[in-house]
Each structure stands twice: as C-alpha cells, then as structure tokens.
Amino acid sequence: MVSVTYMTSSLAGGRAATKAFPCDDREATVNGRGAVMLERHEVETFLTLFEELHFGRTAERLHVSTARVSQTVRKLERRVGAPLFDRTSRRVEPTAAGRRLYERVRPAWDEIGAAFQEAVAAGRGLTGTLRAAFVGAAAAQLLVGVTGLFRERVPGCEVRVREAQWGEVAPWLREDRVDVALTTFPVDAPDLTMGPVLVREARVLAVAAGHPFARRATVSVEDLARVTVLPLLDTPATTPSGRPVVLGPPAATLNELLALVGADQGVLPVGAQTRRYYARPDVVYVPFEDAPRLEWGLVWRTETARVRAFSEAARDLLRDS
C-alpha cells in the first residue's frame, strides 16, 4: 500500500499543509479534485479487449505481449473492485460492470482523441477550407477518394471540390480561385509546383467510327502526321521523326472535342481512361503502340500546410490501393 499526498491551504496562516490517504494501486494517479485517473495504455487495453474479446488479438493490435494485456486488465479490475471480463480457456465476455464502463469510456475517449486531433490541426494551420479542382471524370473519382482520406486525417478542414477544364487550371491557381488541382502533367508554368506523379496511364487515339484508323488494332505516333489532330494536353508540333502535325480547330471542353472527333473533324490523343468515362457510339479509341504514358498529379501555386497534407493523402491513398 502507498500513500498519495496532496496539498491543502491553511485558513489560519495561508501556508500549505500536506495530507495523505491510502491507495491500494501503486500505479494510480490522482488529480487535484481527488479523482483517480487512468493511464492511456490502460484505457486502450480495456477498450481493445472489449472489442476483440480475445487477449491475443488485443496484444497484436496494441503491439504488446499477451501477458502485458492480462496484467493491465487485472490492475484495472483491482482498482474497480469488480471483474470487468469473465474469461475461460475458450472465451472472453464482458461483465455487467465492464459493459457499463465501456459505454461511458468509449465515447469520452473518442471525443478526447478528436479534440486533440483538432488542436494539432489548428496548430499546424490545417483548419479552414481547401479548394480543390479536377479535370475530367477519372480525376473526379480519384479526387473523391483523396478527399475522403484527407477529411479522416484533418476533420477540422473543409474541402470544396469543383471541375475545371484544362485551360482553366493555371489561371484559377494564379487568381487564387483554387488551392490545388488534379490534372495531367507536365504543367508548363514556372510559377506553379507539380507534386509527385500519382497515376500513369496508356494513351489512345480517339477517331471517328468511320475513320480508316478505327479498323486498326494500334496506331503509331508517326501516324499523327497523316491526319488532322485536335489540340489537347501536350499535343506535339511534330512527330518523333520530325514530320509536322496539322492541328485542327480548338474547343473548350473534352466533350466538345469528342463531338468534333465524332463528326470526323480530326483525331484526338487522350488517356486510356477516356474509353470508360466518355464512351460514344460515333467514336472509337485505338491504342498507341509507342506513345509515352500520360501522367497525372496535383499542382499548386502556394504550398500551405493544407495543400501539403492533401498531397500526402493522395500519395498514401494510391500507394495503399
């Protein structure tokens, strides 16, 4: 048995006096109001065992030994004065006291964790709003996944997502209309920063259903010198051998460009995902046999803590997928 000492104020002389009272648990902690406090590992052990109902799995989740779990639970039960779990060689079940304790501790513990996470986010400049743009349907789907992971990590930061066209990405970033954009690389703008490549995809050539190329299994980059090419992405001025590429009429959106393709006004090099998200009866997508892969990633002008955390979420999401 040990004594826990606390201070009181003497009414007569204003001096501090000490008193002691017995405590059965050598690891018990008492706050200034006389309430017994639990250590973090004790709370986590109790909550995890209640959810797993298995000492081995609890030990694995907490990265400790099974003996440590058993020891911690026994100390908690001594402090409570009643069993928290009924255990046999075959099963572990919470007692009525254990259930009551879990029902009170779990929401409180979750609230403490959320409050601490919010405080950390505020200290790192991660509160407020992040404005993210995407280009194309595939980028939209990817951005939704990144936003979900980012919100889990930074619950105090709101994310607003909007669609942009390729020609709008750089102006929107420069005009501070968005903080970050998911688009194709490269971005030819020295004042903008490209993050790491997140996705690489094969390229295909969109041609009209009645075009001669539509009957081919593949096309070559050199074939672009034989047709009119609608300008999009990094459309080359010449083929690798130096033959000039004739450009067709520009358009504001991908759907407009594909409408021109369907009308046989030109062909359009795009990423392979376009076949899935922009299928059309008047357009055929023919794979390139020698074109470099198309790269996607995040681009921003000013790197804030929010942008950095969003970029990390994107990288981690794709790495684990």
N, C-alpha and C positions, 0 to 999 in steps of 0.2 A: 504494500500500500504506500502511496506517495501523497504528499500534501501539495495542493495548488495554492499559491499565495496571491492575494490581490490587495489593492491599496484602497483605503478609505480616508476621508478627510475629517480631522478632528474639529468639532464645532467649538471647542474651548480655545484651543491655541492655533488653529489653522494649519497644524502640522499633519503630515501624512502618517497614518498608522497602518500596520500590517495585520492581517488576519489570515488564518489558514483553515482549510477544511479538507477532509479526506477524500480521496478519489481512488476507486478500485482499478482503473485502467491507467497504466503507465504512459500510454500514448495519447490520452485525452487532452484536448485543448479547450480552454475556457475563455470566452470573450469577456468584454468589460461589463456585460449585463448578467454574467453568470451562466450563460447558455453553453452547453457542450457543443463544440464544433467538430465536424468530420473532416478528415484529410481527403484530398482529391482522389487518391488511389482507393480509399475505402468506398467512396461513393461510386466510382466507376466499376469496382469489383462487384458491389451489390447489384447495381443496375444491369450489368452484363450477365451475371449469373441468373438473375430473374428472367432475362430474355432468352438465354440459351438453355437454361435448365440442364447444364452439363459442365462439370468442372474442367474437363479437358478443352472443350471449345472456348470456354471463358478464358482459360490461360492462353490459348492461341491468339485470341482477339486482343488481349492486353499485353502480349509478349512477356509473360511471366511464367513461372513454374506453377504446376497444379498445387504443389504444397503451399506456395505463397497465397493462392486463392483461398485454400482451406483455412490457413492461418488468419487471413484478414476477415473472413466470414465469422470465424469463432470469436474473434475480438469484438466484432460488431454485436454479436448475439450476447456476449457478456455485458456489453455496455447497455444494450436494450433491456436485458433481463429476461429475454424470452427467445425461443428459437425463431429464426427467420425462414428457415427451409427445413423440410423433412427430407432426409436423404437415406437411401438404402443402396445396396450394391447395384441395383438396376435402374433407379430413377431418382430424380431430384424434383421436389414440388415445394412451392412457397407455402408458408403457413398463413393464417389469417393476419398475423402481425406483419409478416413480410409483404403481403398484398397491400395492406394499409400504408406501410412505409413507402412502397413503390409508387402508389397512387399520389402521394404527396411530394416525393422527392423527384420523380421523373420530370414533371412539368417545370418545377423550380430549377432543376439542373439545366434543362434546355433553355430556359429564359436567361440564366446566368451566361451560358455559352453564347447565346445570340447577342446579349448586351456587350460582352467582351469583344465579340467579332465586330460589332458596330463601332465600338470605341477605337479599335485598331484601324478600321477602315477610315474613320474620321481623322485619326492622327496621320494617316498616310495620304490624305487627300482623295479618298476613294468614295466619298459621298457625292450627292448631286445627280447630274444626268449625263449619260454618254449618248451621243448621237452617232448612229452607225448607218452607213449606206451600203447597198449591194447592187450588183449589176447582173441581171439575168436570173432565171428561175432556179438554176442549180445553186448559185451563190446565195439565193434567199433561203433555201433549205439548209445549207451549211451554216449560215448566219444565225438561224433559229437555234440550232444546236449549240453554237458558241455562246449565244445569249443566255440559254438556259444554264450552262455551266458557270458562266460569269455571275449570274444572279445568285446561284448557290454559294459562291465564294464571297461575293460582295453584296449582301442583301440590302445594304443601305444606299445602293446606287441604282437609279432608274435607267433603263435602256430604251431609247426610241429608235426604231428602225424605219427606213424609207428606201424606196427604189430610186436608182439613178441610171441614166444612160451613160455609155462610155464617155461621151464628150462632156458630161457634167461633173465627173469625179474631181478633176483638178480644180475647176472653178469653185465648186462647193467647199472643198477643203481650204482654198485660199480665202474665200469670203466668210469662213467660219460658220458655214451652214451645217456642216457635219464635222465630227471629230476624227472619224476613221471610216475607211471604205474597203469593202472586199471586191477586188477587181482583178483583171488579168495583168500580168507582167510582160514586158517591162513598162514602167511609167516614166515617160521621158520628160521629167520635170525636176531640175536640180534642187528646188526648194521643198520637195516632198520626199518623205522617207518610206522606202519599201521594207516591210518586215520580211521574215523568212518565208520561203515558198511553202504553202500549205498543201496544195494539190497540183499534180501534173496529170494531164490527160492527152490522149492522142488527138490528132486533128483529122477532120473530114472536110470534103468539099461538097457544099450544097449546090445542086444543079437542078434544072427543070426536069420533070418526069420524062419529057420527050427529048431531052438533050442526048447527044451521042455518048457522053461520059456516063450517063445513067446506066448503060448496059455493061460497064466495065467493073471488074472486081476491085481495082485500085486505080489511083491516079498518081502522077509524079508532080513535084513542084515545078518541073520544067514544062508541064502541060499548061501552066498558067499563062505562058507566052502565046498560047494558041486561042485564048478566049478573052472575053471582057470580064474583069474582076471587079466586083463591088467592094468599095473601100470599107474596111472594118479592122479593128485591132492593129496588128503590125503588118498590114498588107505590104509586101515588098515592091519596090520600084522595078526590080529586075529579078530574073531567076538566078540560081547559083552560077549558071554558065554565062550570065551577063545579058541575056535576051530581055528586052523591055516588056513590062507588064502594062497592058492597057487598062486604065481604071474606068469604071462605069459611073453612073450617077450616084451621088451620096444620098443618105437617108438618115432620119433622126433616131430611129429605133430598130431593134433587131427584127421585129415583126414587119416593119416596112421593107427592110432589106430582103427578107424571105418572100414577101409578096412580089418584089421585083424579080427574084430568082424564079418563082413560080410562073411569072409572065415571060420568062426567058430573056430578061434584060441583062443578065450577067450571072456569073457564078460567085459563090461566097465561101471562103475558108473559115471554118468555125471549129469549136471544140466538139469532141465526140458526144458530150452530154446533150448537145442540141437535138440529137435524134430522139432522145427520150422526152424532153420538155417542149419541143417545138415540132412535133410530127405533123406533116401536112400531106394531103394526097397528091399535090402538084409538085412536091419537092422530093428528091432522092439524095441521100447522103452517102458519098463514096469515100472510103478511107484513103488517106495519103499513105504511100509506101515509104516516103523518105523525108517527110516534114518533121521538124523538131517538135517535141511535145509542148503543149500550151500550159503555162504556169499561172497559178492563182495565188493571191496572198493579200494581206492587209497593207494599206498605205495610209499615211497620216502626215500632217504638216507639223504639229506641235506634239511632242511626246509628253503627256501628262501621266500621273500615276494611274488614272483610269484607263487610258489607252494602253499602257504597259500591261496592266492586269488583264485587259481584254485580249491582247495579243498572246499572252501566256495561256489563257483559257483556250484560245483557238489551237495553239500548238499542242497542248495537252490532250484536247479532245480528239484530234486526228492521230496523235501518237498512240492513244489507247484504243482506237477503233479498229 
